[in-house]
Amino acid sequence: MTNRELEMLNNPRPNETHNWLVYEKSPYLQQHCTNPINWYPWGTAAFQKAQRESKAVFLSIGYS
């Protein structure tokens, strides 16, 4: 697990105005980094956090 993934597991958001998509390379994902939903990128941290909190994973495949 990367340092960023560990940070995602231990902190609800990277800062007050952005969710975890702020660090993604994809312009599509970055345009959603200020959404009020606390999006996590696809990866180990998202699934471990969901499991630890007994929550389902909501997967968004985008929209047009």
N, C-alpha and C positions, 0 to 999 in steps of 0.2 A: 504494500500500500504506500502511496506517495505521501509526502508531507501535506500536500493540499488536501488529499482525501482524509487524512487524519484531522486536519483543521475543520473540514466539513462535518465530521462526526461530532466534534466537540463544540462547535459554534453554530448558532442558528442562522446567521447571515454574515457575510464578510464585512459589511458595514451597514449603516442605517438606511441607505438609499438603494442598495443593489442586492440582488440575489446571487447565487453561485455561478450563474451564466456569464457574469462579468469577465471571467478568466478564459472563456472559450474562444477558440480561433474563428469559428464560423460566424460570419456577419449575421446570418439568420438568428442564431442563438443569442448573439450580443444585443440584437435589437429588443430582446425581451428581458434584459438584465435589470431593468428598473420596474418591472411588473410587480404588483403587490403580492403575487404568488411567489413563494419561496422555492423557485425551480432549482433542481439539482441536475447536473449533466448525467447522462447514462454512465454508470460505473459502480464499482464496488461500494463506495461510500453511500450512495443512494440506497442500495439494497440492504446494506448493514444497518443503516439508520432506520429504515422501514421495519426491518425485522426486530431491532432492539425496542422500537416503540409500538410494535404490534399494529402497524398500519399497512394498508394496501399501497401499491405503487400505481400512481396515475401516470399513464404514458401519453404524451402528446406527440402526434406525428406531424403537426403543423396544420395549417389551413390556408385557404386562398381567398 
